[in-house]
Amino acid sequence: MKTLLIAILAALVATASAQTYTAPIGPQKPVRAMATPPPLLQRPEVTGVVPQAVRGGNPFQMLNPRAPAQYGTWVEHTSFDPNIPGKWKGIKLFEIIF
């Protein structure tokens, strides 16, 4: 019984010491790149006083009451009270429309 146990143990030691820990050389499996997410269909529109002043070119024309129509009107950049028609509440500095 002892000789059988010693023979099995010797065989395990011989197989364990015969292992090498080197990486194989040669062609490897290609690594898959992560799939890119699909592009957004529509970006949210950013409006308001500050974005239009940056995009408009001449922000001082926004203060001019006789400015051309490309600079917009005061109604576009004013928030109104829904309970009281015609009563304004404030200025829309940044507005994001989804």
Distance bins in CASP14 RR format, pairs under 12 A and 6 or more apart:
PFRMAT RR
TARGET T0000
AUTHOR 0000-0000-0000
RMODE 2
METHOD distances of the structure
MODEL  1
1 7 0 0 0 0 0 1 0 0 0 0 0
1 8 0 0 0 0 0 1 0 0 0 0 0
2 8 0 0 0 0 0 1 0 0 0 0 0
2 9 0 0 0 0 0 1 0 0 0 0 0
3 9 0 0 0 0 0 1 0 0 0 0 0
3 10 0 0 0 0 0 1 0 0 0 0 0
4 10 0 0 0 0 0 1 0 0 0 0 0
4 11 0 0 0 0 0 1 0 0 0 0 0
5 11 0 0 0 0 0 1 0 0 0 0 0
5 12 0 0 0 0 0 1 0 0 0 0 0
6 12 0 0 0 0 0 1 0 0 0 0 0
6 13 0 0 0 0 0 1 0 0 0 0 0
7 13 0 0 0 0 0 1 0 0 0 0 0
7 14 0 0 0 0 0 1 0 0 0 0 0
8 14 0 0 0 0 0 1 0 0 0 0 0
8 15 0 0 0 0 0 1 0 0 0 0 0
9 15 0 0 0 0 0 1 0 0 0 0 0
9 16 0 0 0 0 0 1 0 0 0 0 0
10 16 0 0 0 0 0 1 0 0 0 0 0
10 17 0 0 0 0 0 1 0 0 0 0 0
11 17 0 0 0 0 0 1 0 0 0 0 0
11 18 0 0 0 0 0 1 0 0 0 0 0
12 18 0 0 0 0 0 1 0 0 0 0 0
12 19 0 0 0 0 0 1 0 0 0 0 0
13 19 0 0 0 0 0 1 0 0 0 0 0
40 98 0 0 0 0 0 1 0 0 0 0 0
42 97 0 0 0 0 0 1 0 0 0 0 0
42 98 0 0 0 0 1 0 0 0 0 0 0
43 96 0 0 0 0 0 1 0 0 0 0 0
43 97 0 0 0 0 0 1 0 0 0 0 0
43 98 0 0 0 0 0 1 0 0 0 0 0
44 51 0 0 0 0 0 1 0 0 0 0 0
44 94 0 0 0 0 0 1 0 0 0 0 0
44 95 0 0 0 0 0 1 0 0 0 0 0
44 96 1 0 1 0 0 0 0 0 0 0 0
44 97 1 0 0 1 0 0 0 0 0 0 0
44 98 1 0 1 0 0 0 0 0 0 0 0
45 51 0 0 0 0 1 0 0 0 0 0 0
45 52 0 0 0 0 0 1 0 0 0 0 0
45 55 0 0 0 0 0 1 0 0 0 0 0
45 94 0 0 0 0 0 1 0 0 0 0 0
45 95 0 0 0 0 1 0 0 0 0 0 0
45 96 1 0 0 1 0 0 0 0 0 0 0
45 97 1 0 1 0 0 0 0 0 0 0 0
45 98 0 0 0 0 1 0 0 0 0 0 0
46 52 0 0 0 0 1 0 0 0 0 0 0
46 54 0 0 0 0 0 1 0 0 0 0 0
46 55 0 0 0 0 1 0 0 0 0 0 0
46 92 0 0 0 0 0 1 0 0 0 0 0
46 93 0 0 0 0 0 1 0 0 0 0 0
46 94 1 0 0 1 0 0 0 0 0 0 0
46 95 1 0 0 1 0 0 0 0 0 0 0
46 96 1 0 1 0 0 0 0 0 0 0 0
46 97 1 0 0 1 0 0 0 0 0 0 0
46 98 0 0 0 0 0 1 0 0 0 0 0
47 53 0 0 0 0 0 1 0 0 0 0 0
47 54 0 0 0 0 0 1 0 0 0 0 0
47 55 0 0 0 0 1 0 0 0 0 0 0
47 72 0 0 0 0 0 1 0 0 0 0 0
47 76 1 0 0 1 0 0 0 0 0 0 0
47 77 0 0 0 0 1 0 0 0 0 0 0
47 79 0 0 0 0 0 1 0 0 0 0 0
47 92 1 0 0 1 0 0 0 0 0 0 0
47 93 0 0 0 0 0 1 0 0 0 0 0
47 94 0 0 0 0 1 0 0 0 0 0 0
47 95 1 0 1 0 0 0 0 0 0 0 0
47 96 1 0 0 1 0 0 0 0 0 0 0
47 97 1 0 0 1 0 0 0 0 0 0 0
47 98 0 0 0 0 0 1 0 0 0 0 0
48 54 0 0 0 0 0 1 0 0 0 0 0
48 55 0 0 0 0 0 1 0 0 0 0 0
48 56 0 0 0 0 0 1 0 0 0 0 0
48 62 0 0 0 0 0 1 0 0 0 0 0
48 72 0 0 0 0 0 1 0 0 0 0 0
48 74 0 0 0 0 0 1 0 0 0 0 0
48 76 1 0 0 1 0 0 0 0 0 0 0
48 77 1 0 1 0 0 0 0 0 0 0 0
48 78 0 0 0 0 0 1 0 0 0 0 0
48 79 0 0 0 0 0 1 0 0 0 0 0
48 90 0 0 0 0 0 1 0 0 0 0 0
48 91 0 0 0 0 1 0 0 0 0 0 0
48 92 1 0 1 0 0 0 0 0 0 0 0
48 93 1 0 0 1 0 0 0 0 0 0 0
48 94 1 0 1 0 0 0 0 0 0 0 0
48 95 1 0 1 0 0 0 0 0 0 0 0
48 96 0 0 0 0 1 0 0 0 0 0 0
48 97 0 0 0 0 1 0 0 0 0 0 0
49 55 0 0 0 0 0 1 0 0 0 0 0
49 56 0 0 0 0 0 1 0 0 0 0 0
49 59 0 0 0 0 1 0 0 0 0 0 0
49 62 1 0 0 1 0 0 0 0 0 0 0
49 63 0 0 0 0 0 1 0 0 0 0 0
49 71 0 0 0 0 0 1 0 0 0 0 0
49 72 0 0 0 0 0 1 0 0 0 0 0
49 74 0 0 0 0 0 1 0 0 0 0 0
49 76 0 0 0 0 1 0 0 0 0 0 0
49 77 1 0 1 0 0 0 0 0 0 0 0
49 78 0 0 0 0 1 0 0 0 0 0 0
49 79 0 0 0 0 0 1 0 0 0 0 0
49 90 0 0 0 0 0 1 0 0 0 0 0
49 91 1 0 0 1 0 0 0 0 0 0 0
49 92 1 0 0 1 0 0 0 0 0 0 0
49 93 1 0 1 0 0 0 0 0 0 0 0
49 94 0 0 0 0 1 0 0 0 0 0 0
49 95 0 0 0 0 1 0 0 0 0 0 0
50 56 0 0 0 0 0 1 0 0 0 0 0
50 59 0 0 0 0 1 0 0 0 0 0 0
50 62 0 0 0 0 0 1 0 0 0 0 0
50 77 0 0 0 0 1 0 0 0 0 0 0
50 91 0 0 0 0 0 1 0 0 0 0 0
50 92 0 0 0 0 1 0 0 0 0 0 0
50 93 1 0 1 0 0 0 0 0 0 0 0
50 94 1 0 0 1 0 0 0 0 0 0 0
50 95 0 0 0 0 1 0 0 0 0 0 0
51 57 0 0 0 0 0 1 0 0 0 0 0
51 59 0 0 0 0 0 1 0 0 0 0 0
51 62 0 0 0 0 0 1 0 0 0 0 0
51 76 0 0 0 0 0 1 0 0 0 0 0
51 77 0 0 0 0 0 1 0 0 0 0 0
51 92 0 0 0 0 0 1 0 0 0 0 0
51 93 0 0 0 0 1 0 0 0 0 0 0
51 94 1 0 0 1 0 0 0 0 0 0 0
51 95 0 0 0 0 1 0 0 0 0 0 0
51 96 0 0 0 0 1 0 0 0 0 0 0
51 97 0 0 0 0 0 1 0 0 0 0 0
52 58 0 0 0 0 0 1 0 0 0 0 0
52 59 0 0 0 0 1 0 0 0 0 0 0
52 61 0 0 0 0 0 1 0 0 0 0 0
52 62 1 0 0 1 0 0 0 0 0 0 0
52 67 0 0 0 0 0 1 0 0 0 0 0
52 70 0 0 0 0 1 0 0 0 0 0 0
52 71 1 0 0 1 0 0 0 0 0 0 0
52 72 1 0 0 1 0 0 0 0 0 0 0
52 73 0 0 0 0 0 1 0 0 0 0 0
52 76 0 0 0 0 1 0 0 0 0 0 0
52 77 1 0 0 1 0 0 0 0 0 0 0
52 91 0 0 0 0 0 1 0 0 0 0 0
52 92 0 0 0 0 1 0 0 0 0 0 0
52 93 0 0 0 0 0 1 0 0 0 0 0
52 94 0 0 0 0 0 1 0 0 0 0 0
52 95 0 0 0 0 0 1 0 0 0 0 0
53 59 1 1 0 0 0 0 0 0 0 0 0
53 60 0 0 0 0 1 0 0 0 0 0 0
53 61 0 0 0 0 1 0 0 0 0 0 0
53 62 1 0 0 1 0 0 0 0 0 0 0
53 63 0 0 0 0 0 1 0 0 0 0 0
53 71 0 0 0 0 1 0 0 0 0 0 0
53 72 0 0 0 0 0 1 0 0 0 0 0
53 77 0 0 0 0 0 1 0 0 0 0 0
53 91 0 0 0 0 0 1 0 0 0 0 0
53 93 0 0 0 0 1 0 0 0 0 0 0
53 94 0 0 0 0 0 1 0 0 0 0 0
54 62 0 0 0 0 0 1 0 0 0 0 0
54 93 0 0 0 0 0 1 0 0 0 0 0
54 94 0 0 0 0 0 1 0 0 0 0 0
55 62 0 0 0 0 0 1 0 0 0 0 0
55 70 0 0 0 0 0 1 0 0 0 0 0
55 71 0 0 0 0 0 1 0 0 0 0 0
55 72 0 0 0 0 0 1 0 0 0 0 0
56 62 0 0 0 0 1 0 0 0 0 0 0
56 67 0 0 0 0 0 1 0 0 0 0 0
56 68 0 0 0 0 0 1 0 0 0 0 0
56 70 1 0 0 1 0 0 0 0 0 0 0
56 71 1 0 0 1 0 0 0 0 0 0 0
56 72 0 0 0 0 1 0 0 0 0 0 0
57 67 0 0 0 0 0 1 0 0 0 0 0
57 70 0 0 0 0 1 0 0 0 0 0 0
57 71 0 0 0 0 1 0 0 0 0 0 0
58 64 0 0 0 0 1 0 0 0 0 0 0
58 67 0 0 0 0 1 0 0 0 0 0 0
58 68 0 0 0 0 0 1 0 0 0 0 0
58 70 0 0 0 0 0 1 0 0 0 0 0
58 71 1 0 0 1 0 0 0 0 0 0 0
59 67 0 0 0 0 0 1 0 0 0 0 0
59 71 0 0 0 0 1 0 0 0 0 0 0
60 67 0 0 0 0 1 0 0 0 0 0 0
60 71 0 0 0 0 1 0 0 0 0 0 0
61 67 1 0 1 0 0 0 0 0 0 0 0
61 68 1 0 0 1 0 0 0 0 0 0 0
61 69 0 0 0 0 0 1 0 0 0 0 0
61 70 0 0 0 0 1 0 0 0 0 0 0
61 71 1 0 1 0 0 0 0 0 0 0 0
61 72 0 0 0 0 1 0 0 0 0 0 0
62 68 0 0 0 0 0 1 0 0 0 0 0
62 70 0 0 0 0 0 1 0 0 0 0 0
62 71 1 0 1 0 0 0 0 0 0 0 0
62 72 1 0 0 1 0 0 0 0 0 0 0
62 73 0 0 0 0 0 1 0 0 0 0 0
62 74 0 0 0 0 1 0 0 0 0 0 0
62 76 0 0 0 0 0 1 0 0 0 0 0
62 77 0 0 0 0 1 0 0 0 0 0 0
62 91 0 0 0 0 0 1 0 0 0 0 0
63 71 0 0 0 0 1 0 0 0 0 0 0
63 72 0 0 0 0 0 1 0 0 0 0 0
63 74 0 0 0 0 0 1 0 0 0 0 0
63 77 0 0 0 0 0 1 0 0 0 0 0
64 70 0 0 0 0 0 1 0 0 0 0 0
64 71 1 0 0 1 0 0 0 0 0 0 0
64 72 0 0 0 0 0 1 0 0 0 0 0
64 73 0 0 0 0 0 1 0 0 0 0 0
64 74 0 0 0 0 0 1 0 0 0 0 0
65 71 0 0 0 0 0 1 0 0 0 0 0
65 72 0 0 0 0 0 1 0 0 0 0 0
65 73 0 0 0 0 1 0 0 0 0 0 0
65 74 0 0 0 0 1 0 0 0 0 0 0
66 73 0 0 0 0 0 1 0 0 0 0 0
67 73 0 0 0 0 1 0 0 0 0 0 0
67 74 0 0 0 0 0 1 0 0 0 0 0
69 76 0 0 0 0 0 1 0 0 0 0 0
70 76 0 0 0 0 0 1 0 0 0 0 0
71 77 0 0 0 0 0 1 0 0 0 0 0
72 78 0 0 0 0 0 1 0 0 0 0 0
74 80 0 0 0 0 0 1 0 0 0 0 0
74 88 0 0 0 0 1 0 0 0 0 0 0
74 90 0 0 0 0 0 1 0 0 0 0 0
74 91 0 0 0 0 1 0 0 0 0 0 0
74 92 0 0 0 0 0 1 0 0 0 0 0
75 86 0 0 0 0 0 1 0 0 0 0 0
75 88 0 0 0 0 1 0 0 0 0 0 0
75 91 0 0 0 0 0 1 0 0 0 0 0
75 92 0 0 0 0 0 1 0 0 0 0 0
76 91 0 0 0 0 0 1 0 0 0 0 0
76 92 0 0 0 0 1 0 0 0 0 0 0
76 95 0 0 0 0 1 0 0 0 0 0 0
77 88 0 0 0 0 0 1 0 0 0 0 0
77 90 0 0 0 0 1 0 0 0 0 0 0
77 91 1 0 1 0 0 0 0 0 0 0 0
77 92 1 0 1 0 0 0 0 0 0 0 0
77 93 0 0 0 0 1 0 0 0 0 0 0
77 94 0 0 0 0 0 1 0 0 0 0 0
77 95 0 0 0 0 1 0 0 0 0 0 0
78 86 0 0 0 0 1 0 0 0 0 0 0
78 87 0 0 0 0 0 1 0 0 0 0 0
78 88 1 0 1 0 0 0 0 0 0 0 0
78 89 0 0 0 0 1 0 0 0 0 0 0
78 90 1 0 0 1 0 0 0 0 0 0 0
78 91 1 0 0 1 0 0 0 0 0 0 0
78 92 1 0 0 1 0 0 0 0 0 0 0
78 93 0 0 0 0 0 1 0 0 0 0 0
78 95 0 0 0 0 0 1 0 0 0 0 0
79 86 0 0 0 0 0 1 0 0 0 0 0
79 87 0 0 0 0 0 1 0 0 0 0 0
79 88 1 0 0 1 0 0 0 0 0 0 0
79 89 1 0 1 0 0 0 0 0 0 0 0
79 90 1 0 1 0 0 0 0 0 0 0 0
79 91 1 0 0 1 0 0 0 0 0 0 0
79 92 1 0 1 0 0 0 0 0 0 0 0
79 93 0 0 0 0 0 1 0 0 0 0 0
79 94 0 0 0 0 0 1 0 0 0 0 0
79 95 0 0 0 0 1 0 0 0 0 0 0
80 86 1 0 1 0 0 0 0 0 0 0 0
80 87 1 0 0 1 0 0 0 0 0 0 0
80 88 1 0 1 0 0 0 0 0 0 0 0
80 89 1 0 0 1 0 0 0 0 0 0 0
80 90 0 0 0 0 1 0 0 0 0 0 0
80 91 0 0 0 0 0 1 0 0 0 0 0
80 92 0 0 0 0 0 1 0 0 0 0 0
81 87 1 0 1 0 0 0 0 0 0 0 0
81 88 1 0 0 1 0 0 0 0 0 0 0
81 89 1 0 1 0 0 0 0 0 0 0 0
81 90 0 0 0 0 1 0 0 0 0 0 0
82 88 0 0 0 0 0 1 0 0 0 0 0
82 89 0 0 0 0 1 0 0 0 0 0 0
83 89 0 0 0 0 0 1 0 0 0 0 0
END
